[in-house]
Amino acid sequence: MMFDIYTKDIEVEINGETQKYKFRPLSGRFLPRLYSVIGAMQKVEDTEKTLQSLEEKDFANLHTLVLETFKASYPKEDADKLDLFVSQNLFKFVEPVMQVNMNADEPKSKQSE
């Protein structure tokens, strides 16, 4: 194939059941937000509290990134339903979203340590 696009198969436990997802990367227009969130996460010294320490704009960007990854991966799903699902399960999808959008098995923030 001339254009090989990296995707990420993930398994996440939701309500006690393992769910499988296949993530596609975001459009390039979301890269500034992605790098902004990665930069904000790298500034936090206590990695256990990284997500809780994000400023409001970074947290909002993170939600947008996860939501837009779901929209790109599942374009036929209802946008409102995806928004609610992402809001309820945001933290479970942060690492896989970083991985698929950075074309890596680990987020860049972890690789640089």
Number of C-alpha atoms within 10 A of each C-alpha: 4 4 5 6 11 14 16 19 11 14 15 15 11 12 7 7 9 10 11 12 14 14 23 21 23 22 11 10 8 16 14 11 18 22 13 15 22 17 13 17 21 17 12 15 10 11 12 9 11 14 18 11 17 17 13 9 12 20 16 13 18 24 19 18 23 26 23 23 24 25 19 16 17 16 11 8 12 10 15 9 10 17 18 12 13 19 14 11 14 15 13 14 19 16 13 24 26 25 20 23 23 18 16 15 13 14 19 15 12 8 9 7 6
